[in-house]
Amino acid sequence: MGRQELNYGSGRVVSVREGPNVRQSFDGVKIRSKAGFWNIDAFAVRPDLDNPGFFDNAPDHRTAFWGLYATRPWRRGVSFDAYYLGLDRQGATFERGTATELRHTLGARLWRPIATKEPSLDFDYEGIMQFGSFGADNIRAWTFASDTGYTLINLPLHPRFSVKSDISSGDNPESHTLGTFNPLFPVGNYFGVLADTGPGPVNFIDVHPRISAQLPHAVSVSTDLVVQWRENLNDGVYAVPGFLLVASEGSRARFVGYRPGVEVRWQIDRHAYLQADYGIFYAGQFLKEASPGRNINYMEFWAGYKF
């Protein structure tokens, strides 16, 4: 009981938001249990507001969050997750307007971790359905996310080649059913550390190839490319936390933009690291029609220490 952080699965829907965001904490109760091969968590919490100052964050009494998350090993290094999450949020805003949101999320995840001892395929596949109510309207939303990679652990630099491909539903404001997927409390660097250089995982289709390698002296380097489209042409583009960035403004263009990026990280020891990231987000046809549509150059330098 008390203040705590929640981090489940790949972090697509519940994460501490490490990366470009302030870490997310919750106030409430969590129960951890084990039943056979299953590890099961149940929780009922309220997210904390990030107030300025020291030791003064308070729970958001306009939002309630509860859920049940279960995971178990399966076979040949593959594991399976299943979960239910509930969200009751006052004053939720989507392109169709603002109302009270009561959203239920059912999800399943099949995953195999990245290889560390021999060349092997790794993957992370997750499907989610959402239902509930938004004011007087219903909610029907969904998403499917995938990450497939292969690590050549026996080659110099241990290169890993991977491709992410995701899709999440958008909305038609003229209907009586909200179709916009809500990522709830997603990982801050959903598309890498340079998440601030583009839209988030809401009403989108994306393809995200990546190549990473391990250099001597605990230095790693990776380069990637994110390409994004709108899933529903009647809905806008949203930020990583889920708020509306650019309304559709009647545009029928699907292409949102693309972002190449590179990251270099030096893990000094088990606690300390230095990191540098650079990327450019190139605005696509939709952003040029619905907003100024400017390209964004983005650079970050990190120094971190973990206890």
C-alpha positions in Angstrom: 0.0 0.0 0.0 1.2 3.5 -0.7 3.1 5.3 -3.4 4.6 3.0 -6.1 5.5 2.6 -9.7 3.9 0.1 -12.1 5.7 -1.4 -15.1 4.2 -4.3 -17.0 5.2 -6.2 -20.1 6.7 -4.2 -22.9 5.4 -0.9 -21.3 3.0 -0.2 -24.2 0.1 0.5 -21.8 1.6 0.6 -18.2 5.1 1.9 -17.7 7.2 4.2 -15.4 7.7 6.4 -18.5 11.4 6.5 -18.3 12.9 8.5 -21.2 11.6 12.0 -22.2 8.9 12.2 -19.5 8.8 12.6 -15.8 8.5 9.2 -14.2 4.9 8.1 -13.4 3.9 7.1 -9.9 0.6 5.9 -8.4 -1.0 5.9 -5.0 -3.0 2.8 -4.0 -2.7 -0.9 -3.3 -1.1 -3.8 -5.2 -1.4 -7.5 -4.4 1.2 -9.9 -5.9 0.5 -13.7 -6.0 1.6 -16.9 -7.7 -0.7 -19.7 -9.0 1.1 -22.6 -10.5 3.2 -21.2 -13.4 1.4 -17.9 -13.3 2.6 -14.7 -11.6 -0.4 -12.5 -11.0 -0.6 -8.8 -9.9 -3.9 -7.0 -9.0 -3.9 -3.3 -8.2 -6.2 -0.3 -7.7 -4.6 3.1 -7.8 -4.8 6.7 -8.8 -2.0 8.4 -10.8 0.0 11.1 -9.1 0.1 14.7 -10.5 3.5 16.0 -11.2 3.3 19.2 -9.1 6.3 21.7 -9.2 8.4 21.7 -6.1 9.7 19.0 -3.7 7.7 16.1 -2.2 4.4 17.6 -3.0 2.8 15.3 -5.7 -0.8 14.4 -4.9 -3.1 11.7 -6.4 -5.3 12.7 -9.3 -8.8 12.3 -7.8 -10.3 12.7 -11.3 -8.7 9.5 -12.5 -9.0 5.9 -11.2 -7.0 3.0 -12.5 -7.2 -0.7 -11.7 -6.3 -4.0 -13.2 -5.1 -7.6 -13.2 -1.9 -8.6 -14.9 -0.8 -12.3 -15.3 2.3 -13.7 -16.9 3.8 -17.2 -17.3 6.7 -19.0 -19.1 5.6 -21.2 -21.9 8.1 -23.2 -24.0 11.5 -22.7 -25.7 12.1 -19.4 -23.9 8.7 -18.0 -25.0 6.4 -16.4 -22.4 2.7 -15.3 -22.4 1.0 -12.4 -20.7 -2.7 -11.7 -20.3 -4.3 -8.7 -18.6 -7.4 -6.6 -17.9 -7.1 -2.8 -17.2 -9.8 -0.4 -16.2 -9.7 3.4 -16.4 -12.2 6.0 -15.2 -11.2 9.5 -16.2 -13.1 12.7 -15.9 -12.5 15.4 -18.5 -10.9 13.1 -21.1 -10.3 14.9 -24.5 -10.2 13.5 -28.0 -10.9 15.1 -31.3 -14.7 14.5 -30.9 -14.7 16.5 -27.6 -14.4 16.2 -23.9 -16.3 13.9 -21.6 -16.0 11.3 -18.8 -14.2 8.2 -20.1 -14.8 4.7 -18.7 -12.5 2.4 -20.6 -11.9 -1.4 -20.2 -8.8 -2.9 -21.8 -8.2 -6.6 -22.6 -4.8 -7.6 -23.8 -2.5 -10.6 -24.6 1.2 -10.7 -25.3 3.5 -13.4 -26.7 7.2 -12.7 -26.4 10.7 -14.1 -26.5 13.6 -12.0 -25.1 16.7 -10.8 -27.1 19.4 -13.4 -27.4 22.5 -13.2 -25.2 24.2 -16.5 -25.7 23.6 -17.8 -29.3 22.1 -16.5 -32.5 18.4 -16.5 -32.1 15.1 -14.9 -33.1 13.4 -12.7 -30.6 9.9 -11.2 -30.8 7.2 -9.3 -29.0 3.6 -9.5 -30.2 0.7 -7.8 -28.4 -3.0 -7.4 -29.2 -5.5 -5.2 -27.3 -9.2 -4.6 -27.4 -10.9 -1.7 -25.6 -14.6 -1.0 -24.8 -16.6 1.2 -22.5 -18.2 4.6 -22.6 -17.3 8.2 -23.5 -20.0 10.5 -22.3 -23.2 9.2 -24.0 -21.2 7.4 -26.7 -19.7 3.9 -26.7 -16.0 3.0 -27.0 -14.7 0.4 -29.4 -10.9 0.6 -30.0 -8.0 -1.8 -30.7 -4.3 -2.1 -31.4 -1.8 -4.7 -32.5 1.9 -4.2 -32.0 4.9 -6.3 -33.1 8.6 -6.3 -32.7 10.7 -9.0 -34.5 14.5 -9.2 -34.3 17.5 -11.4 -34.8 20.8 -11.1 -33.0 24.0 -12.5 -34.5 25.6 -13.0 -31.2 28.5 -15.0 -32.7 29.7 -12.1 -35.0 31.8 -9.2 -34.0 29.8 -6.3 -32.5 26.8 -8.7 -31.9 24.5 -6.9 -34.4 20.8 -7.1 -34.0 18.4 -6.4 -36.9 14.8 -5.7 -36.0 11.5 -4.4 -37.4 8.6 -3.0 -35.4 5.2 -2.7 -37.1 2.2 -1.4 -35.2 -1.4 -0.2 -35.9 -4.0 1.4 -33.5 -7.5 2.5 -34.2 -8.7 6.0 -34.8 -12.1 7.7 -34.6 -14.9 8.9 -36.8 -16.4 11.8 -34.8 -19.7 11.6 -36.7 -20.4 8.2 -35.2 -21.7 7.4 -31.7 -18.7 5.1 -31.0 -15.3 6.5 -30.0 -12.8 4.5 -31.9 -9.6 6.2 -30.7 -7.2 3.8 -28.9 -6.0 5.0 -25.6 -2.4 3.9 -24.7 -3.2 4.6 -21.0 0.3 5.1 -19.3 2.7 4.1 -22.1 6.5 4.0 -22.0 7.8 7.5 -22.7 10.3 6.4 -25.4 7.8 4.3 -27.4 9.6 5.0 -30.6 13.0 5.4 -29.0 14.4 8.2 -26.9 13.6 10.7 -29.6 9.9 10.3 -29.0 9.4 14.0 -28.8 10.2 14.3 -32.5 7.0 12.8 -33.7 3.5 11.6 -32.9 2.5 8.9 -30.5 0.9 5.4 -30.7 -2.7 6.7 -31.3 -4.6 6.5 -34.6 -1.5 5.4 -36.4 0.2 2.8 -38.6 4.0 2.6 -38.4 7.0 0.6 -39.7 10.1 0.9 -37.6 13.3 -0.9 -38.7 16.4 -0.7 -36.4 20.0 -1.9 -36.4 22.1 -2.0 -33.2 25.6 -3.1 -32.4 27.8 -3.5 -29.3 31.2 -1.7 -29.6 34.2 -2.3 -27.3 34.4 -0.7 -23.8 30.6 -1.1 -23.2 29.6 1.3 -26.0 26.5 0.6 -28.0 25.2 2.3 -31.2 21.9 2.0 -33.0 20.2 3.6 -35.9 16.5 3.5 -36.8 13.8 4.9 -39.0 10.1 5.4 -38.0 7.5 5.9 -40.8 4.0 6.8 -39.8 0.5 7.1 -41.3 -3.0 7.8 -39.9 -5.2 4.7 -39.4 -8.5 6.7 -39.6 -8.6 9.8 -41.8 -11.3 11.4 -39.7 -9.1 11.5 -36.6 -6.0 13.6 -35.8 -2.5 13.0 -34.6 -1.8 12.5 -30.9 1.2 12.8 -28.7 2.9 9.9 -26.9 0.9 10.5 -23.7 -2.3 10.5 -25.7 -3.4 14.1 -26.0 -4.4 15.6 -29.4 -1.5 17.3 -31.2 -3.0 18.1 -34.6 -6.7 17.9 -35.5 -7.7 16.3 -38.8 -8.9 19.7 -40.2 -10.7 17.9 -43.0 -7.4 16.6 -44.5 -7.7 13.3 -46.4 -3.9 12.7 -46.4 -2.8 9.6 -44.6 1.0 10.1 -44.5 2.1 11.8 -41.2 5.9 11.7 -41.6 9.1 9.9 -40.9 12.0 10.2 -38.6 15.6 8.7 -39.0 17.7 8.7 -35.8 20.9 7.5 -34.2 21.9 6.8 -30.6 25.2 6.2 -28.9 25.4 5.0 -25.3 28.4 4.3 -23.0 27.6 2.1 -20.0 30.4 3.3 -17.7 29.6 0.7 -15.0 26.5 -1.0 -13.6 25.2 2.3 -12.3 26.4 5.2 -14.6 25.9 5.9 -18.3 26.3 8.6 -20.9 24.1 8.8 -24.0 23.7 11.0 -27.1 20.8 10.9 -29.6 20.0 12.8 -32.8 17.1 12.6 -35.1 15.1 14.6 -37.7 11.3 14.4 -38.1 10.2 15.1 -41.6 6.6 16.3 -41.8 4.4 14.3 -44.2 1.4 15.5 -46.4 -1.1 15.4 -43.5 0.9 17.7 -41.3 1.6 20.1 -44.2 -2.2 20.3 -44.8 -3.4 20.5 -41.2 -0.6 22.5 -39.6 2.5 24.5 -40.5 4.2 21.2 -41.2 7.7 22.1 -40.3 10.5 19.5 -39.9 12.0 19.1 -36.5 15.7 18.6 -35.6 16.2 17.0 -32.2 19.3 16.3 -30.1 19.6 15.0 -26.6 22.5 14.3 -24.2 22.0 12.2 -21.2 24.0 11.5 -18.0 22.4 8.9 -15.8 23.0 7.1 -12.5 20.9 4.2 -11.3 21.1 2.8 -7.7 
